[in-house]
Amino acid sequence: MTWSRRMRRGLAGASMALFSLALIGGMALAGWRMGWERGKAEQARRIQATADAAVRQAMDLLDAGQEERALAFLEAAARLRPGDPTVEAARAEAQRRIAARPTPTSLPPEILLEDAFQTARKAYEAGDLPRAVELLLQIRNRDPAFRAAEVSALLREAALRHGMQLLQDPEDRLAEGLFYLDQAARLGPLPPEAATAYRLAALYLAARDHWGVNWAEAIRRLREIYALAPGYRDTARRLFQAHVAYGDLLTAQGESCPAEAQYQAALRLFDDPAVQAKAQEAGARCLLATPIPGTLPGGGTPLPPPIPVGRLAYALYDSEAGTYVLYVIEASGRGFRVAVGADQPAWQPGGRRLAYRVAGVGLFIRDLESGETVQIAGPGAAWPTWAPDGQHLAFMDGAGGIRVLNLQEPGQAQRIATGRFPAWSAQGTLAWTGCAAGGCGLLLLPPGASAPVRLSQHPNDLQAAWSPDGSALVYTTDVQGSWDLVIATPQGFFRALTSGGGQEIGPAWSPDGGWIAYLSDADGRWGVYLIPAAGGTPRKILDLGERLPDPLSQRVAWGP
């Protein structure tokens, strides 16, 4: 084994660890557009990546007997990472080999530098960019004042062009590309395209370094790449594989609930029956996990009593996992997790089963007593609502329609209307948002009726929810400019329930008809609120955090 290969083995762990640590600091600030702190972190990440790439390149050059070229790279690495023992040892070895050679006839330094510059310019013009960069770096190392402006301009252009070529090379030369781009960046800001390419490559290398060692970190970097450029290299497939592998690891460790979150995240990238089966198995085990009485997994501490009656289902957005998680809270304060990646809950009459959506996957029904879970509709289906008989479900089909599915006769769901946000009353009247009779608003279709009648006049009257006795419904509307709740009767009587103070959405009536729960950001953070159905002062019972992506796709559900 050559000396440089032995050095490389010692270098790999330390340099990659340092590289990853620098990237962590940089990524924590990636969302900032300006600021000194971001500049400092980005610079540290770039310096670390460049130094690592320079040392690796030098090791290969030493193996090839090109000591001068290796020394040029190592001198650059030493300036970036002064005092590093690995860099110093490699530089000393390169110098030792050069000193051991017979001394050639010496020439005046100014002639050597001029010759080197002219050779570098010719190499650049001929497209031999690595040779041009190598010579220009040697010139700067020996005499930074020699043709300073010309050397800097040519070096920047050569390094920029070659760095971009390497980052686009299918043979995976990302580390080298980072080195060359950083040489260009030291002489002036990178163009936007090059800056983006640098960031993607650095993130990709960091994700690969963590592959199989720290799945959470690998996923975090791949997700950042995916958000910037979903088609970058094999990022999507790698992210899918990382989620599945992390889910498998968590499953082996007995962590069923986090494992389900990883499988669901993978399924949002690619549909895979084997992963779907893993997600359902992990979800079933998660449901059977013993909850801790008096606590509420997933968000905040509720005010006692959290709800007066029944059970309330709600979805909390998990920013770390990048998905919603469905929970249930009982009047006693006991809470438990139902499903990961799930939202839009709907209780079956009687309360034994809960329907919900997994975005991008479809609709599911879970039996909360047995833990049995079945999928009833595919991708695009949303907003399930139960018929009074508990055997039919209406839902949005993802193509602007409302469909009804008979659970006793599984098969193709029948499309019955065009519209959104279906809601079924205890008497069998189906309400939804749509257009009819020359206008748009809330539509009602009583049992046996051949056509719906229009109840309201505003197209953004949404998310209707019926009272338990079917005598009224509550819905959210922006008719006054902000999202508020309104109560209406089928006979056309309307009463504002909330007004101003934030967005009020996703309402649900309590089983005894006395309360209405809803989602609001009235205090600057999202939460679950309760208000008397007759009107009064709302109170926040649960904090859901600052983020609630796509809030109009969310709701609560209140069952017995």
C-alpha positions as CSV (number, residue, x, y, z in Angstrom):
1,M,0.0,0.0,0.0
2,T,1.5,3.4,-1.0
3,W,2.2,6.1,1.6
4,S,-0.6,8.3,0.1
5,R,-3.2,5.6,0.3
6,R,-2.4,4.9,3.9
7,M,-2.7,8.7,4.5
8,R,-6.0,8.7,2.6
9,R,-7.4,6.0,4.9
10,G,-6.6,8.1,7.9
11,L,-7.9,11.2,6.2
12,A,-11.3,9.9,5.1
13,G,-13.0,9.7,8.5
14,A,-11.6,12.9,9.9
15,S,-12.1,15.0,6.8
16,M,-15.6,13.8,6.0
17,A,-16.6,14.3,9.6
18,L,-15.3,17.9,9.5
19,F,-16.9,18.4,6.2
20,S,-20.3,17.2,7.5
21,L,-20.1,19.4,10.6
22,A,-19.5,22.4,8.5
23,L,-22.4,21.6,6.3
24,I,-24.7,21.3,9.3
25,G,-24.0,24.9,10.2
26,G,-24.5,26.0,6.6
27,M,-27.8,24.2,6.1
28,A,-29.3,25.6,9.3
29,L,-29.0,29.0,7.8
30,A,-30.0,28.1,4.2
31,G,-33.3,29.7,4.5
32,W,-31.9,33.2,5.2
33,R,-31.4,35.4,2.2
34,M,-29.1,37.9,3.8
35,G,-27.1,38.4,7.0
36,W,-23.6,38.1,8.2
37,E,-24.3,34.8,10.0
38,R,-25.2,33.1,6.8
39,G,-22.1,34.4,5.0
40,K,-19.9,33.1,7.7
41,A,-21.5,29.6,7.8
42,E,-21.5,29.3,4.0
43,Q,-17.9,30.3,3.9
44,A,-17.0,27.7,6.5
45,R,-18.8,25.0,4.6
46,R,-17.1,26.0,1.4
47,I,-13.6,26.1,2.9
48,Q,-14.0,22.7,4.5
49,A,-15.3,21.1,1.3
50,T,-12.5,22.7,-0.7
51,A,-9.8,21.6,1.7
52,D,-11.1,18.0,1.7
53,A,-11.3,17.9,-2.1
54,A,-7.7,19.3,-2.4
55,V,-6.2,16.7,-0.1
56,R,-8.0,13.9,-2.0
57,Q,-6.7,15.2,-5.3
58,A,-3.2,15.5,-3.9
59,M,-3.2,11.9,-2.7
60,D,-4.0,10.7,-6.3
61,L,-1.3,13.0,-7.7
62,L,1.3,11.6,-5.3
63,D,0.4,8.1,-6.3
64,A,0.9,9.1,-9.9
65,G,4.3,10.6,-9.2
66,Q,3.2,14.2,-9.9
67,E,4.6,15.8,-6.8
68,E,4.6,19.4,-8.0
69,R,0.9,19.2,-8.8
70,A,0.2,17.5,-5.5
71,L,2.0,20.2,-3.7
72,A,0.0,23.0,-5.4
73,F,-3.2,21.4,-4.1
74,L,-1.7,20.8,-0.6
75,E,-0.5,24.4,-0.4
76,A,-4.1,25.6,-1.1
77,A,-5.4,23.2,1.5
78,A,-2.9,24.4,4.1
79,R,-4.0,28.0,3.6
80,L,-7.6,26.9,4.1
81,R,-7.0,24.6,7.1
82,P,-3.8,25.8,8.7
83,G,-2.2,23.5,11.2
84,D,-4.1,20.4,10.2
85,P,-1.8,17.4,10.8
86,T,-3.0,15.4,7.9
87,V,-2.5,18.3,5.4
88,E,0.9,19.1,6.9
89,A,2.1,15.5,6.7
90,A,1.0,15.2,3.1
91,R,2.7,18.5,2.2
92,A,5.9,17.4,3.9
93,E,5.9,14.1,2.0
94,A,5.4,16.0,-1.3
95,Q,8.3,18.4,-0.4
96,R,10.5,15.5,0.6
97,R,10.0,13.7,-2.8
98,I,10.7,16.9,-4.7
99,A,13.9,17.6,-2.7
100,A,15.2,14.1,-3.4
101,R,15.2,14.7,-7.1
102,P,18.4,15.9,-9.0
103,T,18.4,19.7,-9.1
104,P,17.8,21.0,-12.6
105,T,19.7,24.0,-14.1
106,S,18.2,27.1,-12.4
107,L,16.7,29.9,-14.3
108,P,15.9,33.5,-13.2
109,P,12.6,33.4,-11.3
110,E,11.0,36.1,-13.5
111,I,11.6,33.9,-16.6
112,L,10.1,30.9,-15.0
113,L,7.0,32.7,-13.9
114,E,6.5,34.3,-17.3
115,D,6.9,31.0,-19.0
116,A,4.5,29.4,-16.6
117,F,1.9,32.1,-17.3
118,Q,2.2,31.8,-21.0
119,T,1.9,28.1,-20.8
120,A,-1.2,28.5,-18.6
121,R,-2.8,30.8,-21.1
122,K,-2.2,28.4,-23.9
123,A,-3.5,25.5,-21.8
124,Y,-6.7,27.6,-21.1
125,E,-7.1,28.4,-24.8
126,A,-6.7,24.7,-25.7
127,G,-9.3,23.7,-23.2
128,D,-6.8,22.0,-20.8
129,L,-8.4,23.8,-17.8
130,P,-6.8,21.6,-15.1
131,R,-3.3,22.3,-16.3
132,A,-4.1,26.0,-16.5
133,V,-5.4,26.1,-13.0
134,E,-2.4,24.1,-11.7
135,L,0.1,26.5,-13.3
136,L,-1.8,29.6,-12.2
137,L,-1.9,28.3,-8.6
138,Q,1.8,27.7,-8.6
139,I,2.4,31.3,-9.9
140,R,0.3,32.7,-7.1
141,N,2.0,30.5,-4.5
142,R,5.5,31.7,-5.6
143,D,4.8,35.4,-6.2
144,P,1.2,36.7,-5.6
145,A,2.3,40.1,-7.1
146,F,3.3,38.7,-10.5
147,R,0.7,39.8,-13.1
148,A,-1.7,39.8,-10.2
149,A,-4.8,41.0,-12.1
150,E,-4.2,38.8,-15.2
151,V,-3.4,35.7,-13.2
152,S,-6.5,36.2,-11.0
153,A,-8.8,36.8,-13.9
154,L,-7.6,33.8,-15.9
155,L,-7.5,31.6,-12.8
156,R,-11.1,32.5,-11.9
157,E,-12.4,31.8,-15.3
158,A,-10.5,28.5,-15.7
159,A,-11.5,27.2,-12.3
160,L,-15.1,28.3,-12.8
161,R,-15.4,26.5,-16.2
162,H,-13.7,23.4,-15.1
163,G,-15.6,23.2,-11.8
164,M,-18.9,23.3,-13.6
165,Q,-17.7,20.7,-16.0
166,L,-16.8,18.4,-13.2
167,L,-20.1,18.8,-11.3
168,Q,-21.9,17.8,-14.5
169,D,-19.6,14.8,-15.2
170,P,-21.6,11.6,-14.9
171,E,-18.6,9.8,-13.5
172,D,-19.1,11.5,-10.1
173,R,-16.3,14.1,-9.7
174,L,-18.3,16.3,-7.4
175,A,-15.5,16.7,-4.8
176,E,-13.1,17.9,-7.5
177,G,-15.7,20.2,-8.9
178,L,-16.2,21.8,-5.4
179,F,-12.4,22.4,-5.2
180,Y,-12.3,24.3,-8.5
181,L,-15.4,26.3,-7.9
182,D,-14.0,27.4,-4.6
183,Q,-10.9,28.6,-6.2
184,A,-13.1,30.7,-8.4
185,A,-15.2,31.9,-5.5
186,R,-12.1,33.1,-3.7
187,L,-11.6,35.6,-6.5
188,G,-15.1,36.8,-6.8
189,P,-18.8,35.8,-6.2
190,L,-19.9,32.8,-8.1
191,P,-22.6,33.3,-10.7
192,P,-26.1,32.2,-9.6
193,E,-26.0,29.0,-11.6
194,A,-22.6,28.0,-10.2
195,A,-23.6,28.9,-6.7
196,T,-26.6,26.6,-6.9
197,A,-24.6,23.8,-8.4
198,Y,-22.0,24.2,-5.6
199,R,-24.7,24.0,-2.9
200,L,-26.4,20.9,-4.5
201,A,-23.1,19.1,-4.9
202,A,-22.0,19.8,-1.3
203,L,-25.4,18.6,0.1
204,Y,-25.3,15.5,-2.1
205,L,-21.8,14.6,-0.9
206,A,-22.8,15.1,2.7
207,A,-25.9,12.9,2.3
208,R,-23.7,10.2,0.8
209,D,-21.3,10.4,3.6
210,H,-24.1,9.8,6.1
211,W,-25.6,7.0,4.0
212,G,-26.0,3.9,6.1
213,V,-24.4,5.6,9.1
214,N,-26.9,8.3,10.1
215,W,-30.1,8.0,8.1
216,A,-31.7,11.0,9.7
217,E,-28.9,13.3,8.6
218,A,-28.8,11.7,5.1
219,I,-32.5,12.3,4.8
220,R,-32.3,15.9,5.9
221,R,-29.7,16.8,3.3
222,L,-31.5,14.9,0.5
223,R,-34.8,16.6,1.4
224,E,-33.1,20.0,1.1
225,I,-31.8,19.0,-2.4
226,Y,-35.2,17.7,-3.4
227,A,-36.8,21.0,-2.4
228,L,-34.3,22.9,-4.6
229,A,-34.0,20.5,-7.5
230,P,-36.1,17.3,-7.4
231,G,-34.5,16.0,-10.6
232,Y,-30.9,16.4,-9.3
233,R,-29.0,13.2,-10.0
234,D,-30.7,10.3,-8.3
235,T,-31.9,12.4,-5.3
236,A,-35.6,11.3,-5.5
237,R,-34.7,7.6,-5.6
238,R,-32.0,7.9,-2.9
239,L,-34.5,9.8,-0.6
240,F,-37.1,7.1,-1.1
241,Q,-34.5,4.4,-0.2
242,A,-33.3,6.4,2.8
243,H,-36.8,6.7,4.2
244,V,-37.4,3.0,3.8
245,A,-34.0,2.0,5.3
246,Y,-34.6,4.4,8.2
247,G,-38.1,2.9,8.7
248,D,-36.6,-0.6,8.7
249,L,-34.1,0.4,11.3
250,L,-36.7,2.0,13.5
251,T,-38.9,-1.1,13.1
252,A,-36.1,-3.3,14.2
253,Q,-35.6,-1.1,17.3
254,G,-39.3,-1.3,18.2
255,E,-40.1,2.3,17.2
256,S,-43.3,1.6,15.2
257,C,-44.7,5.1,15.2
258,P,-41.6,6.9,13.8
259,A,-41.1,3.9,11.4
260,E,-44.6,4.5,10.0
261,A,-43.7,8.2,9.4
262,Q,-40.6,7.2,7.4
263,Y,-42.6,4.7,5.3
264,Q,-45.3,7.2,4.6
265,A,-42.7,9.8,3.6
266,A,-41.2,7.2,1.1
267,L,-44.7,6.6,-0.3
268,R,-45.2,10.2,-1.1
269,L,-42.2,9.9,-3.4
270,F,-43.0,6.6,-5.1
271,D,-45.9,4.2,-4.8
272,D,-44.6,0.8,-3.7
273,P,-46.8,-2.1,-2.5
274,A,-44.1,-3.6,-0.3
275,V,-43.5,-0.2,1.5
276,Q,-47.3,0.3,1.8
277,A,-47.5,-3.0,3.6
278,K,-44.7,-2.0,5.9
279,A,-46.4,1.3,6.6
280,Q,-49.7,-0.5,7.5
281,E,-47.9,-3.0,9.7
282,A,-46.0,-0.3,11.5
283,G,-49.2,1.8,11.9
284,A,-51.0,-1.1,13.4
285,R,-48.3,-1.6,16.0
286,C,-48.2,2.1,16.6
287,L,-51.9,2.1,17.4
288,L,-51.4,-0.7,19.9
289,A,-48.7,1.2,21.8
290,T,-49.9,2.1,25.3
291,P,-50.6,5.8,25.6
292,I,-49.6,7.7,28.8
293,P,-52.7,8.8,30.6
294,G,-53.0,12.6,31.0
295,T,-50.6,13.4,28.2
296,L,-51.3,14.4,24.7
297,P,-48.7,13.2,22.2
298,G,-47.8,15.7,19.5
299,G,-48.5,19.1,20.9
300,G,-48.9,21.1,24.0
301,T,-50.7,20.4,27.3
302,P,-54.5,20.8,27.1
303,L,-56.4,22.9,29.6
304,P,-58.4,20.6,31.9
305,P,-60.9,19.4,30.9
306,P,-59.6,19.5,27.3
307,I,-63.1,18.7,25.8
308,P,-66.4,18.3,27.6
309,V,-67.6,15.1,25.9
310,G,-66.5,12.4,23.4
311,R,-63.3,12.2,21.4
312,L,-61.7,14.8,19.2
313,A,-59.5,13.9,16.3
314,Y,-57.0,16.4,14.8
315,A,-53.9,16.5,12.7
316,L,-50.7,18.0,13.9
317,Y,-48.0,19.0,11.4
318,D,-44.6,17.5,12.3
319,S,-42.0,19.8,10.7
320,E,-39.1,17.4,11.3
321,A,-40.9,14.5,9.5
322,G,-42.5,16.9,7.0
323,T,-45.9,15.4,7.4
324,Y,-49.2,15.5,9.3
325,V,-49.8,13.1,12.2
326,L,-53.3,12.2,13.3
327,Y,-54.2,12.1,17.0
328,V,-57.2,11.5,19.2
329,I,-57.9,13.2,22.5
330,E,-60.5,12.1,24.9
331,A,-62.5,14.0,27.5
332,S,-60.4,12.5,30.2
333,G,-57.3,14.1,28.6
334,R,-55.9,10.8,27.4
335,G,-54.5,11.0,24.0
336,F,-53.0,8.6,21.4
337,R,-51.6,8.6,17.9
338,V,-53.8,7.1,15.2
339,A,-51.7,7.4,12.0
340,V,-48.7,9.1,10.5
341,G,-49.0,11.1,7.3
342,A,-52.7,11.3,7.9
343,D,-55.2,14.2,8.2
344,Q,-58.9,15.1,7.5
345,P,-60.4,12.7,10.1
346,A,-64.1,11.7,10.0
347,W,-65.8,9.6,12.7
348,Q,-68.1,6.7,11.7
349,P,-71.5,7.1,13.4
350,G,-71.1,5.2,16.7
351,G,-67.4,6.2,16.8
352,R,-65.7,2.8,16.4
353,R,-64.0,3.6,13.1
354,L,-62.1,6.7,11.8
355,A,-61.7,7.6,8.1
356,Y,-58.9,9.8,7.1
357,R,-56.7,10.8,4.2
358,V,-53.0,10.1,3.6
359,A,-52.0,12.8,1.1
360,G,-50.8,11.3,-2.2
361,V,-51.8,7.8,-1.2
362,G,-55.6,7.8,-0.6
363,L,-58.3,7.3,1.9
364,F,-58.2,4.8,4.8
365,I,-60.5,3.5,7.5
366,R,-59.1,2.3,10.8
367,D,-61.0,0.3,13.4
368,L,-59.8,1.9,16.7
369,E,-60.7,-1.3,18.7
370,S,-59.0,-3.9,16.5
371,G,-56.4,-1.8,14.8
372,E,-57.5,-3.1,11.4
373,T,-56.8,-0.6,8.6
374,V,-58.1,-0.8,5.1
375,Q,-57.6,1.5,2.1
376,I,-60.8,2.5,0.4
377,A,-59.7,5.0,-2.3
378,G,-56.6,5.9,-4.2
379,P,-54.4,9.0,-4.7
380,G,-56.4,12.2,-5.1
381,A,-59.3,11.2,-2.9
382,A,-59.9,13.5,0.1
383,W,-62.4,14.8,2.6
384,P,-64.3,11.7,3.6
385,T,-67.7,11.9,5.2
386,W,-69.9,9.1,6.6
387,A,-73.5,8.5,5.6
388,P,-75.9,8.0,8.6
389,D,-75.9,4.2,8.0
390,G,-72.2,4.0,8.5
391,Q,-71.8,1.9,5.4
392,H,-71.4,4.6,2.8
393,L,-68.7,7.3,2.4
394,A,-68.8,10.4,0.2
395,F,-65.5,12.1,-0.7
396,M,-63.8,14.4,-3.2
397,D,-62.3,12.5,-6.1
398,G,-59.4,14.8,-7.0
399,A,-60.9,15.7,-10.3
400,G,-63.5,18.2,-9.1
401,G,-66.2,15.6,-8.3
402,I,-67.9,14.1,-5.3
403,R,-68.2,10.3,-5.2
404,V,-70.1,7.9,-3.0
405,L,-68.7,4.5,-2.0
406,N,-70.7,1.6,-0.7
407,L,-68.4,-0.2,1.8
408,Q,-70.5,-3.4,1.7
409,E,-69.9,-3.7,-2.1
410,P,-66.3,-2.5,-2.7
411,G,-65.8,-1.3,-6.2
412,Q,-66.0,1.8,-8.3
413,A,-67.3,4.7,-6.3
414,Q,-70.2,6.5,-8.0
415,R,-69.8,10.1,-9.0
416,I,-72.9,12.1,-7.9
417,A,-71.9,15.7,-8.2
418,T,-69.3,18.4,-9.1
419,G,-68.0,20.2,-6.0
420,R,-65.9,20.2,-2.9
421,F,-66.1,19.4,0.9
422,P,-69.0,17.0,1.2
423,A,-70.8,16.6,4.6
424,W,-73.6,14.2,5.4
425,S,-76.3,15.0,8.0
426,A,-77.9,12.4,10.4
427,Q,-81.1,12.6,8.3
428,G,-79.1,11.8,5.1
429,T,-78.9,15.3,3.6
430,L,-75.7,15.8,1.7
431,A,-74.1,19.3,1.7
432,W,-71.2,20.4,-0.4
433,T,-69.7,23.5,-2.0
434,G,-70.6,23.8,-5.6
435,C,-72.6,25.7,-8.2
436,A,-76.3,25.3,-9.2
437,A,-79.4,27.4,-10.0
438,G,-77.4,30.2,-11.4
439,G,-74.9,30.7,-8.6
440,C,-72.3,29.1,-6.3
441,G,-72.3,28.4,-2.6
442,L,-73.4,25.6,-0.2
443,L,-75.7,23.1,-1.9
444,L,-78.0,20.7,-0.1
445,L,-79.3,17.4,-1.5
446,P,-82.0,15.8,0.7
447,P,-82.7,12.0,0.5
448,G,-84.7,11.2,-2.6
449,A,-84.2,14.6,-4.2
450,S,-83.3,14.6,-7.9
451,A,-81.3,17.9,-7.8
452,P,-79.6,20.0,-5.1
453,V,-80.9,23.3,-3.8
454,R,-78.6,26.3,-3.1
455,L,-78.4,27.4,0.5
456,S,-75.8,30.2,0.4
457,Q,-74.6,32.7,-2.2
458,H,-70.8,32.8,-1.8
459,P,-68.5,30.4,-3.7
460,N,-66.0,30.3,-0.8
461,D,-68.5,28.9,1.7
462,L,-66.5,25.8,2.6
463,Q,-66.0,22.9,5.0
464,A,-69.6,22.4,6.1
465,A,-70.2,20.3,9.2
466,W,-73.7,19.2,10.5
467,S,-75.0,19.4,14.0
468,P,-75.7,16.0,15.5
469,D,-79.5,16.4,15.0
470,G,-79.2,17.8,11.5
471,S,-81.0,21.0,12.4
472,A,-78.1,23.2,11.4
473,L,-74.6,23.3,9.9
474,V,-71.5,25.3,10.6
475,Y,-69.1,26.3,7.8
476,T,-66.1,28.6,7.1
477,T,-66.3,31.5,4.8
478,D,-64.3,34.6,3.7
479,V,-67.3,36.7,2.8
480,Q,-66.1,39.4,5.2
481,G,-62.4,39.2,4.0
482,S,-61.1,36.7,6.6
483,W,-62.0,33.1,7.3
484,D,-64.7,33.0,9.9
485,L,-67.4,30.5,11.0
486,V,-71.1,30.9,10.2
487,I,-74.0,28.7,11.4
488,A,-76.9,28.2,9.0
489,T,-80.1,26.2,9.1
490,P,-81.5,24.4,6.0
491,Q,-84.3,26.9,6.0
492,G,-81.9,29.7,5.3
493,F,-81.2,31.4,8.7
494,F,-77.6,32.5,9.1
495,R,-75.7,33.6,12.2
496,A,-72.0,34.6,12.5
497,L,-70.2,32.5,15.1
498,T,-66.8,34.1,15.0
499,S,-65.6,37.4,13.6
500,G,-62.0,38.5,13.0
501,G,-59.0,37.7,15.2
502,G,-57.4,35.2,12.8
503,Q,-58.4,32.4,10.5
504,E,-61.1,30.1,11.8
505,I,-61.4,26.9,9.7
506,G,-62.2,23.2,9.8
507,P,-65.1,23.1,12.3
508,A,-66.8,20.1,13.9
509,W,-69.8,19.9,16.2
510,S,-69.6,18.1,19.6
511,P,-71.7,14.9,20.0
512,D,-74.1,16.6,22.4
513,G,-74.5,19.6,20.1
514,G,-73.4,22.1,22.7
515,W,-69.9,23.0,21.4
516,I,-68.0,23.6,18.2
517,A,-64.3,22.9,17.8
518,Y,-62.3,24.5,15.1
519,L,-58.7,25.4,14.0
520,S,-57.5,29.0,14.4
521,D,-54.3,31.1,14.4
522,A,-55.9,33.9,16.4
523,D,-52.9,34.3,18.8
524,G,-50.3,33.9,16.1
525,R,-50.0,30.1,16.5
526,W,-52.3,27.4,15.2
527,G,-54.4,25.6,17.7
528,V,-57.7,23.8,18.4
529,Y,-60.4,26.1,19.9
530,L,-63.8,25.5,21.5
531,I,-66.7,27.9,21.4
532,P,-70.3,27.3,22.6
533,A,-72.6,26.6,19.6
534,A,-75.0,29.3,20.9
535,G,-72.1,31.8,20.7
536,G,-69.7,33.1,23.3
537,T,-66.0,33.4,24.1
538,P,-63.7,30.9,22.4
539,R,-61.0,29.2,24.3
540,K,-57.8,27.5,23.0
541,I,-57.5,23.9,24.2
542,L,-54.5,22.8,22.3
543,D,-51.5,24.4,20.7
544,L,-50.5,23.0,17.3
545,G,-47.5,25.2,16.6
546,E,-46.6,27.8,14.0
547,R,-47.0,25.7,10.8
548,L,-50.2,24.4,9.3
549,P,-49.5,23.9,5.6
550,D,-52.5,24.3,3.3
551,P,-54.8,25.1,6.2
552,L,-58.0,24.9,4.2
553,S,-57.3,21.2,3.7
554,Q,-57.5,20.6,7.5
555,R,-60.3,20.1,9.9
556,V,-61.1,18.5,13.3
557,A,-63.6,15.7,13.9
558,W,-65.6,15.2,17.1
559,G,-67.1,11.8,17.8
560,P,-68.7,9.9,20.7
